[in-house]
Amino acid sequence: MGWLLLLVVLFAPALVFSALWAVFPSADEPPRWRVALAIRLERLAGRLRRHKEPVYDPFATLRVQERLGVVADHVRALELDPRTFARAERIIASQLAYDQLLAEACHLAGVEVEQRVKGDPAERFREEVELASRGWTW
């Protein structure tokens, strides 16, 4: 019983003073009410910013433009060389790759891509005209 009384007498004031010390913020940390208010304001701002326009990386746009130019030059070179082995298959594969790059470019530029048959020249032309009207070059 004596030990218990000694422990209570020694540790009770330490517990009371440490609880009071935790209530008052130090000079390095902001008051708790400010932290709680900042968290609530961030949540509210996050709800209000839901309809924000996406921001695209300009280097991704540049990469797609560069790849479009390379693939377009490759298709032109295949069409001009009549002695290429498996020429038709290479042209078709290159045009499909070009169409995929056009679809990615349209996505970056905000152009709607219509669902058509793969390799449709009319859709390819429409996408090229839309991209050119938005300032894309390749």
Buried (B, 14 or more C-beta within 10 A) or exposed (E): EEEEEEEEEEEEEEEEEEEEEEEEEEEEEEEEEEEEEEEEEEEEEEEEEEEEEEEEEEEEBEBBBEBBEBBBEBBEEBEEEEEBEEEEEBBBEBBEBBBEBBBBBBEBBEBEBEEEEEEEEEBBEBBBEBBEEEEBEB
